[in-house]
Amino acid sequence: ADVVVAFCYLKWDAQRIEQVRQYLARSKGFVVIHSATWTKPKPSAEVGAVTGVGGFQFFRHGIARLQIDQPTHPICLGLPRQFELNDETYWPATPGPDVPGYTVLASSPERIKPTADETQPQVMFWTCQPGAGRVFGCVPGHFTWTFDDPYARIMLLRGMAWAGGSSP
């Protein structure tokens, strides 16, 4: 396969991390959607080195006010600079991203902590290029109606194409 898409929680043990690393080393694409972006039982720097994000600390259900941070990226071309999704968000990316080619495509303002008033932009869609491979990540996807949203669907389909080395 040129692209592997994961939507469910993955068992991120040393064997799985090495398997994904070797797959990406062959110039392949890996896509993580919603629960596949959350590592259990805790965030993992090793997973982050492969997927761009090694987990999160908090989550909430509700309106995510997405800001397109890279409007000229092929995945984001022609999309409105802002749109909303009623979904589940995760934040902050933990540990902080430290992968070659890491790019935040879209973010959402989230409270620094669930009980705080102050918000900061948090990654909701991203890409990275660990080694020869390409990774696309998407935090939204808890509710099936998210996949009916035209902008979320465009980003997902373009992200899959981009991860596979095709033109979005």
Secondary structure by P-SEA (a helix, b strand, c coil): ccbbbbcccccccaaaaaaaaaaaaabbbbbbccccccccccccaaaaacccccccccccccccccccccccccccccccccccccbbbbcccccccccccccccbbbbbbcccccccccccccccccccccbbbbbbcccccccccccaaaaaaaaaaaaaaacccc
